[in-house]
Amino acid sequence: MANSKQSTLSSPTEAQPRRIAIIGAGIAGISCAFFLARDGHTVTIIDPNEPGSGASYGNSGAINESSVMPSSTPGLIKKIPKMLMDPESPLVLRWPYIPRLLPWLIGFLGNSRPERVEQNCLAMAELGSRVMAAYDTLIQEASIGDLIHYNGALKVYETDAAFEAGAFERRMMDAGNCPYDILSEADVRDLEPSIAPLFKHGVFLNTSRGIRNPGRMVKVLASDVAARGGTFLREAVTDIEFSAEGHPTVVTDASRHETDIVVLAAGARSGRLAAKLGARVTLDAERGYHIMFPTPENTIQRYVQFSEQRFALVPQEEGVRMTSIIELASMDAKPDYRRIRRLMPHAARMLPGLQADEQSIWMGARPSTPDNVPVIGPSPRHGAAFFAFGHSHLGMTMGPLTGRIIADLVAGRDLGIDLTPYGPIRSRT
């Protein structure tokens, strides 16, 4: 078992209060608003939708400091044709959108080289070692403690071959000092007695936490921001202008908002605005799906990923959530629920007693860079602009830490971390 790094970011210090506009009301934007308002700044959050109603609403709710592997992995190029032909594959590519997706796809495949995967894993591990400290601040100060559990997360494998296929990921976790335990068949049964006795191996991410209702948690954080004086505007940002002195004005479909600093945290819609803030970022929508089932009498206690079928079951307030699918298409393309519905019999097989009764179904667009490493830090062109997006499927894990980093940057505090790997301009993408 590997040991995690012990590292925290600096505590708040006195800083000159600023007017700060935050574009985006998902977990990243709301976390930026929380930490900036905590420092005494006047924050305005601008989003056409309610806080936490986008990708932050529908995810698995895992807070996983050991989740370092990107979607692009060694050998992926050889596997893609078979995956695209498999109707139950977790990878879906909408063919009509290939021309628009081409720049992202080229970068994505380029990042499957082993040396780049290792580089990306280590970058994520460096962030991961700081995740829990940021969450602890939210738990202590924003009344979200009842929404967090500390039961860890579990990956299970039916076959020796599947377990061996995960060896590279475990090597990367070791390289990043990410904690985990390897479990035997008996260990898996002891930890999760409700799942079917099918699994010969398990990997227990023992320090992981879980969110019982991700969408509600973001709303609770938004309420805390409002109590600290934050303002929420249901408007769509159309432009960002800068005066000769470098002061930003955020232009929306309803008004113009002069501000001292602007933070871009608009998720999968950040690309166009990032260009206006001085960086052309390769960013696209990595669409994910979930189905909600009723909670069975004998249920799971934590996030469980079933490695062969590449889906997860997660216990939440409103039932058991099944999450799966990486779909590459336009952000605004119509959802295609056929693939995730094909996984329903597998879910019932994995968790006996689960009633495969679809209570609700959802699709959301996660903001994904080709290397799955987020964009966090200052604009290369404008001193009054900061980036906080591109967290792919780790938005709930990394969002609070991102908010703390942005607040430290604004305050001029020592970050304790080199932000170079997370800059908007990176040679590996």
C-alpha positions in Angstrom: 0.0 0.0 0.0 1.3 3.5 -0.8 1.2 6.4 1.5 -0.4 9.8 0.5 1.5 13.0 0.7 0.8 15.3 3.6 0.4 18.8 2.2 -1.9 21.7 2.7 -2.3 25.1 1.1 -1.8 28.3 3.0 -4.4 29.8 5.3 -6.3 33.0 4.5 -4.5 36.3 5.0 -5.6 39.9 4.9 -6.0 41.0 1.3 -7.3 44.1 -0.4 -11.0 43.4 -1.1 -11.8 43.2 -4.8 -14.8 43.0 -7.0 -14.6 39.6 -8.6 -16.8 38.1 -11.3 -17.0 34.3 -11.5 -18.3 32.9 -14.8 -19.9 29.5 -14.0 -22.0 28.1 -11.1 -20.8 24.5 -11.0 -18.6 23.1 -8.2 -15.5 24.9 -9.5 -17.2 28.3 -9.8 -19.0 28.0 -6.5 -15.8 26.8 -4.8 -13.9 29.8 -6.2 -16.7 32.1 -4.9 -16.6 30.5 -1.5 -12.9 30.9 -0.9 -12.8 34.4 -2.5 -15.8 35.5 -0.4 -14.1 34.0 2.7 -11.2 36.3 2.0 -13.5 39.3 2.0 -13.9 39.9 -1.7 -17.2 40.9 -3.3 -18.1 38.1 -5.6 -20.7 37.9 -8.4 -21.4 34.5 -9.9 -22.8 34.6 -13.5 -24.5 31.6 -15.0 -27.7 31.2 -17.1 -28.6 28.2 -14.9 -29.0 27.4 -11.3 -25.9 26.5 -9.2 -25.0 22.9 -9.4 -27.5 22.0 -12.2 -25.0 21.0 -14.8 -22.3 18.3 -14.7 -22.0 18.9 -11.0 -25.5 17.6 -10.5 -25.2 14.2 -12.2 -21.8 12.8 -11.3 -20.9 9.9 -9.0 -20.1 12.2 -6.0 -16.7 10.5 -5.5 -14.0 12.6 -3.7 -11.0 10.5 -4.8 -7.5 11.8 -4.3 -6.1 8.5 -5.8 -8.0 8.9 -9.2 -5.0 9.9 -11.3 -5.4 7.9 -14.5 -6.5 9.9 -17.5 -9.0 8.5 -20.1 -6.2 8.4 -22.7 -3.9 5.4 -21.7 -1.1 3.3 -23.2 -2.4 1.0 -26.0 -5.6 3.0 -26.4 -5.2 3.4 -30.2 -5.2 -0.3 -30.7 -8.3 -0.8 -28.6 -10.5 2.0 -30.1 -11.8 0.2 -33.1 -13.1 -2.7 -31.0 -14.5 -0.4 -28.4 -16.4 1.6 -30.9 -18.0 -1.5 -32.4 -19.1 -2.9 -29.0 -22.6 -1.7 -28.2 -21.8 -1.9 -24.4 -18.5 -0.1 -24.7 -18.1 2.9 -22.3 -16.5 4.9 -25.2 -18.9 6.4 -27.7 -17.9 8.6 -30.6 -20.7 10.4 -32.5 -19.3 10.2 -36.1 -21.0 13.3 -37.5 -19.0 15.4 -35.0 -15.6 14.1 -35.9 -14.5 17.1 -38.0 -15.2 19.5 -35.1 -13.6 17.1 -32.5 -10.5 16.4 -34.6 -8.1 18.8 -32.7 -9.2 17.4 -29.4 -8.9 13.8 -30.7 -5.4 14.3 -32.0 -4.3 15.7 -28.6 -6.2 12.9 -26.8 -4.4 10.1 -28.8 -1.1 11.9 -28.5 -1.5 11.8 -24.7 -1.8 7.9 -24.8 2.0 7.6 -25.0 3.3 6.0 -21.8 5.6 8.9 -21.0 2.8 11.4 -21.3 0.4 9.3 -19.3 2.9 9.2 -16.5 3.4 12.9 -16.7 -0.3 13.5 -16.6 -0.8 11.1 -13.7 1.9 12.8 -11.6 0.3 16.2 -12.3 -3.1 14.9 -11.0 -1.4 13.2 -8.0 0.1 16.5 -7.0 -3.3 18.1 -6.9 -4.9 15.0 -5.3 -2.6 15.2 -2.3 -4.2 18.6 -1.5 -7.8 17.8 -2.2 -8.9 16.7 1.3 -7.5 19.8 3.0 -9.7 22.0 0.8 -12.7 19.9 1.5 -12.1 20.0 5.2 -12.4 23.8 5.1 -15.8 23.5 3.4 -16.9 20.9 5.9 -15.9 23.0 8.8 -17.3 26.3 7.5 -20.1 25.7 5.0 -22.4 23.1 6.7 -21.8 20.3 4.2 -20.6 17.7 6.7 -23.9 15.7 6.7 -23.5 15.2 2.9 -20.0 13.6 3.1 -19.2 10.0 4.0 -15.8 8.6 4.6 -16.3 5.0 3.4 -13.7 5.0 0.7 -14.2 3.7 -2.9 -13.8 0.2 -4.3 -12.8 -1.2 -7.7 -13.7 -4.9 -8.2 -12.5 -7.4 -10.8 -14.1 -10.7 -11.8 -11.0 -12.2 -13.6 -7.3 -12.3 -13.1 -6.9 -10.8 -16.5 -8.9 -7.7 -15.7 -6.9 -7.2 -12.5 -3.6 -7.6 -14.3 -4.8 -5.0 -16.9 -5.0 -2.5 -14.0 -1.3 -3.0 -13.1 -0.2 0.2 -15.0 -2.8 2.3 -13.1 -1.5 0.9 -9.8 2.1 1.7 -10.8 1.0 5.3 -11.5 -0.7 5.5 -8.1 2.5 4.2 -6.5 4.5 6.8 -8.4 2.2 9.5 -7.2 2.1 8.3 -3.6 -1.6 7.6 -3.8 -3.1 5.4 -1.1 -4.8 2.1 -1.8 -5.2 -1.5 -0.6 -5.3 -4.6 -2.7 -8.1 -6.9 -1.6 -8.6 -10.6 -1.9 -11.9 -12.2 -2.8 -12.7 -12.7 0.9 -11.7 -9.0 1.6 -14.1 -7.8 -1.1 -16.9 -9.9 0.5 -16.2 -8.5 3.9 -16.1 -4.9 2.7 -19.2 -5.1 0.5 -21.3 -8.2 1.4 -24.3 -7.0 -0.6 -22.6 -7.4 -4.0 -22.6 -10.7 -5.9 -19.8 -13.2 -4.9 -18.2 -12.8 -8.3 -15.1 -10.8 -7.7 -11.6 -12.4 -7.3 -9.8 -9.1 -6.7 -10.4 -5.6 -5.4 -8.6 -2.3 -5.0 -9.8 -0.2 -2.1 -9.2 3.5 -2.3 -9.3 3.8 1.5 -9.0 7.6 1.9 -11.7 8.4 -0.6 -14.9 10.1 0.5 -18.3 10.3 -1.1 -21.0 13.0 -1.5 -24.5 11.8 -0.7 -26.1 14.3 -3.1 -23.7 16.3 -5.3 -26.3 18.7 -6.7 -27.6 19.5 -3.2 -24.0 20.0 -1.9 -23.3 22.7 -4.5 -26.6 24.4 -3.6 -25.6 24.4 0.1 -22.2 26.0 -0.8 -24.0 28.5 -3.0 -26.2 29.5 0.0 -23.1 29.9 2.1 -21.6 32.2 -0.6 -24.9 34.2 -0.6 -24.7 34.6 3.2 -21.2 36.0 2.8 -22.5 38.7 0.4 -22.2 36.9 -2.9 -24.5 37.8 -5.8 -25.9 35.4 -8.3 -26.9 36.5 -11.8 -28.9 34.2 -14.1 -27.3 35.6 -17.3 -25.3 34.2 -20.2 -21.9 35.7 -20.8 -21.3 36.8 -24.4 -18.0 38.7 -24.1 -15.3 39.9 -21.8 -13.7 43.3 -22.6 -10.7 45.0 -21.0 -10.0 48.7 -20.6 -6.7 50.3 -21.5 -5.7 49.9 -17.9 -6.6 46.2 -17.9 -9.8 46.3 -16.0 -12.3 43.7 -17.2 -16.0 44.2 -18.1 -18.1 41.0 -18.3 -20.8 41.4 -21.1 -23.9 39.3 -20.8 -27.1 38.9 -22.7 -28.7 41.3 -20.1 -26.1 43.8 -19.0 -22.5 44.8 -18.6 -20.6 44.2 -15.3 -17.4 46.1 -14.5 -15.2 44.3 -12.2 -11.6 44.1 -10.9 -11.0 40.4 -11.6 -12.7 37.8 -13.7 -12.5 34.0 -13.0 -13.5 31.6 -15.8 -15.1 28.5 -14.4 -17.7 27.8 -17.1 -17.0 24.1 -17.5 -17.3 22.7 -21.0 -18.4 26.1 -22.3 -15.1 27.7 -21.2 -13.2 27.4 -24.4 -14.6 30.3 -26.4 -14.2 32.7 -23.4 -10.7 31.4 -22.6 -9.6 32.7 -26.1 -11.0 36.1 -25.2 -8.9 35.9 -22.0 -5.7 35.2 -23.8 -5.4 31.5 -24.4 -6.7 29.1 -27.0 -7.4 26.0 -25.0 -8.2 22.6 -26.5 -11.3 21.7 -24.6 -14.4 19.7 -25.4 -17.4 18.0 -23.8 -16.8 14.5 -22.4 -20.4 13.6 -21.9 -21.4 11.2 -19.1 -24.7 9.5 -18.2 -26.4 8.2 -15.1 -29.5 6.2 -14.1 -31.1 6.3 -10.7 -32.5 3.2 -9.1 -34.4 2.6 -5.9 -32.2 1.7 -2.9 -32.4 -2.0 -2.3 -32.8 -3.5 1.2 -29.2 -4.7 1.1 -27.2 -2.0 -0.6 -23.6 -0.9 -1.1 -21.9 1.5 1.3 -19.6 3.3 -1.1 -18.7 3.9 -4.7 -18.1 0.6 -6.4 -16.6 0.4 -9.9 -17.1 -2.9 -11.8 -14.0 -2.9 -14.0 -14.9 -5.3 -16.8 -18.2 -3.6 -17.6 -16.7 -0.1 -16.9 -19.6 1.3 -14.8 -20.1 2.2 -11.2 -22.8 2.0 -8.7 -23.0 4.6 -6.0 -25.2 5.0 -2.9 -26.8 8.4 -2.7 -29.6 10.1 -0.8 -32.2 9.5 -3.5 -31.3 6.0 -4.4 -28.5 4.0 -6.1 -26.8 5.9 -9.0 -25.3 4.0 -12.0 -22.7 6.1 -13.8 -20.9 5.2 -17.1 -20.1 6.2 -20.7 -17.5 8.6 -22.2 -19.4 10.1 -25.2 -17.6 12.4 -27.5 -20.0 14.7 -29.4 -21.2 18.2 -29.4 -22.2 19.5 -26.0 -25.6 20.3 -27.3 -26.2 17.0 -29.2 -29.3 15.1 -28.1 -28.7 12.4 -25.4 -28.6 8.8 -26.5 -29.6 6.7 -23.5 -29.4 3.3 -25.2 -25.9 2.4 -24.1 -26.4 3.1 -20.4 -29.7 1.3 -20.4 -28.0 -1.8 -21.8 -26.0 -1.9 -18.6 -29.1 -2.2 -16.4 -29.0 -6.1 -16.4 -25.4 -6.0 -15.5 -26.1 -3.7 -12.6 -28.8 -6.1 -11.3 -26.4 -9.0 -11.7 -23.7 -7.2 -9.7 -26.0 -6.1 -6.9 -28.6 -8.8 -6.2 -31.8 -7.2 -4.9 -31.3 -4.1 -7.0 -34.6 -3.4 -8.7 -33.6 -2.3 -12.2 -36.4 0.3 -12.2 -35.3 3.5 -13.9 -36.4 6.3 -11.6 -34.6 8.9 -13.7 -32.0 9.2 -16.4 -29.5 12.0 -17.1 -26.7 13.2 -19.4 -24.2 15.9 -18.6 -21.2 17.4 -20.4 -17.9 17.3 -18.5 -15.2 19.8 -19.5 -12.3 17.7 -20.8 -8.8 18.6 -22.0 -7.0 16.1 -24.2 -4.7 15.1 -21.2 -7.5 15.2 -18.6 -5.4 17.7 -16.6 -7.4 20.8 -15.6 -6.6 24.4 -16.5 -5.9 26.3 -13.3 -4.1 29.6 -13.0 -3.6 33.1 -14.4 -4.2 34.2 -17.9 -1.0 34.5 -19.9 -2.2 37.9 -21.3 -4.4 39.6 -18.7 -3.3 40.1 -15.1 -6.9 40.4 -13.9 -8.1 37.1 -15.3 -7.9 33.5 -14.0 -8.8 30.1 -15.3 -10.5 27.4 -13.3 -12.0 24.7 -15.6 -11.2 21.5 -17.5 -11.6 19.0 -14.6 -13.1 16.2 -16.8 -14.7 13.5 -14.6 -12.9 14.8 -11.4 -14.8 18.1 -11.0 -16.3 17.2 -7.6 -12.9 16.0 -6.4 -10.9 18.9 -7.7 -13.4 21.8 -7.5 -12.8 22.9 -3.9 -9.1 22.7 -4.3 -9.3 24.8 -7.5 -11.2 27.5 -5.6 -8.6 27.6 -2.9 -5.8 27.9 -5.4 -7.6 30.8 -7.2 -8.1 32.6 -3.8 -4.4 32.2 -3.0 -3.4 33.5 -6.4 -5.6 36.6 -5.9 -4.2 37.2 -2.4 -0.6 36.7 -3.5 -0.1 33.8 -1.0 2.4 31.0 -1.4 0.6 28.2 -3.2 2.9 25.4 -2.2 2.5 24.0 -5.7 4.0 24.7 -9.2 1.1 25.5 -11.5 3.1 25.0 -14.7 1.5 21.6 -15.5 -2.0 23.2 -15.2 -1.4 26.3 -17.3 -3.5 27.0 -20.4 -0.6 26.6 -22.7 1.2 23.2 -22.4 3.4 21.4 -24.8 2.0 17.9 -24.1 -1.4 18.8 -25.5 
